[in-house]
Amino acid sequence: MTKELLQEQLEILDRTNMHKNAAKERVIPESYLAYKNQVEQKETMLESPSTGVPVRCVITKANNLEKDAPLFINLHGGGFVHPQDGDDDLFCARVAAEIGGIVVDVDYAVTPEYVFPTAFEQVWDVAEWAFAHAKELGADSNRISIGGHSAGGALTAAICLRAAKTGNMKFALQILDYAALDNAMSFEPGGNERSRAFSMLYCDGNVRVLKSPYCSPVFASGEMLKNQPRTLIINAEHCPFRTVTERYGQRLAQAGNEVAFRLFPGSAHGFTIRMTGAWLEAQDLIIRYLKKAEYREVK
């Protein structure tokens, strides 16, 4: 991508950012903040053999860690441009405390410095690390789930597609939270300018890349969609990706997978982590599914 085109995309994102002051104005409940006292959070840098770019992770462990605990790999949103932040830390603290388990929050590399497939490969390497070190961490490898929000949802679906192909990781559950599963849709007539800028940065201006299933999981073939983990799809009524995500879930179900849908009326894209709309209800749902998630062979 040329410097001029890069600057143009960054200017679009800045101009169309309608949420610059939202975080400053909101009031976070004390009961939510208190979850930070119920966990231990540590930063660690993990090697990524696939990319050569080490990846920062925040590992959150519940103070009341149960024996053979569940482990959740969390992938933040942000259009592949914005990194992990304090809202992610709060979400992971609550999840870890409530499930009595561990959350590995992956602060994958973002654009414009790192483009596809860097983030995808980093997450893959972290997931392999989690399975290899589950016992050491205090987790049960049959209770490892993965989930993501917006861009993180696209990475989640892509990782599960590859895992089904390779067979070397068996996720108990995948959570697709207002997932951005079609990063090419913004280039269609009437496409969203902001989404298009995110995608342009992610693909480094090579639009053809956006139709790779590991970049945009909606382009996965029917064969690729087989043998997927149990799936929870969370949608917001006012999310631009709602229809695409619903269609992806329907295809998963048609391929023989167990899929649960939940639509939250009145909520908007980003609500689960950014604490808007029915965010607590959505988090409650995620926690319920993680508590009971366990890998089982599909017969």
Number of C-alpha atoms within 10 A of each C-alpha: 13 9 7 8 15 16 11 12 20 16 13 16 17 11 10 12 11 9 8 9 9 10 12 8 7 11 8 11 9 8 9 13 14 13 19 20 13 19 24 15 19 11 12 13 12 16 16 18 12 15 15 11 17 16 20 19 21 20 24 27 26 26 15 14 19 14 11 17 25 28 32 31 24 27 24 26 26 16 23 25 20 16 16 20 12 9 15 20 19 17 22 29 27 27 27 32 24 19 23 22 29 31 29 24 26 26 22 25 26 20 21 19 11 18 20 20 16 21 24 22 22 26 27 22 18 23 23 15 14 21 22 13 14 21 13 10 17 18 23 19 23 20 25 28 28 28 28 24 27 24 27 31 28 32 32 30 32 23 24 27 22 18 20 18 16 9 10 11 21 22 26 25 26 28 27 28 31 33 31 31 29 23 27 24 20 19 16 9 7 8 13 13 15 19 20 20 22 24 30 26 26 28 22 20 17 12 15 9 20 22 17 16 20 25 27 22 28 25 17 19 11 11 10 18 24 18 21 27 28 22 24 22 23 23 29 24 16 14 19 19 20 21 12 17 27 19 12 20 22 15 19 22 18 14 16 13 19 17 19 14 14 14 15 17 12 12 18 19 22 21 22 25 22 16 18 16 18 16 18 15 12 20 17 14 14 19 18 13 18 27 17 13 20 20 17 13 8 10 3
